[in-house]
Amino acid sequence: MTALLSLKKISGAAGFAVAGLLAANPVLAQSTASIDSAVATASQWVALADSNQADRMWSLSGPVMQKSTSKEDWQKYLATVKTELGALTSRRWEQIAHATNPADLPPGEYLNIAFVSRFANAPTVEKVSLVQVGDKWVPVGYVITKFVPPAPAPAPAAAAPK
C-alpha cells in the first residue's frame, strides 16, 4: 500500500476529511499517527547535513543504510553534493510518500519525506527515507537531486500565407 500526502495546508473541512480517511483505514491511521514526529526527524536529519555532520547522520541511521553505505562513502557523498550546491537559502517540506513492506527492503512501514530546497547554486528536491521502529522514525536514506527545469518547447512554425 502506498499513499501520497501533502498535508502542509490542511484545515477546516479538509482536516475532517483526512481524519475520516484515517479512521476508515486503520493501517493508514497507524502509519500517519506520527507524521509530525516523522517530519521533525527528517528536518533534524537535513539540518545535520547542513552542518556537515555526515558522520553523525550515518551513526544515527538505521541498519538498512549502514549495511548499504559505508561511513566513509557517506561522508564523501555528502561533502561532494554540499560543495556543489553551496549554502542553503530555503527549505520547506512538500510531500510524504508512505509504503508498507516495499520490495528489496526489510518488512515495515516506511516514509519518504520530500523537501523543496534552494541552495546557492541550484534548486533541489531532498528526500529523507525513514522506517518506523516502535513509536519513532529512524532515517535510512537521504538523496539530494538538483531540479532541472524542462527545456522550453520550441515555438510553433509560422503558417505559410495562402
ABEGO torsion letter per residue (X at the ends): XBBBBBAAABBEAAAAAAAAAAAABAAAAAAAAAAAAAAAAAAAAAAAAAAGBAAAAAAABBAAAAAABBAAAAAAAAAAAAAAAEBBABBBBABBBBBBGBBGBBBEBBBBBBBBBBBAABBBBBBBBBBBBEABBBBABBBBBBBBBBBBBBBBBBBBBX
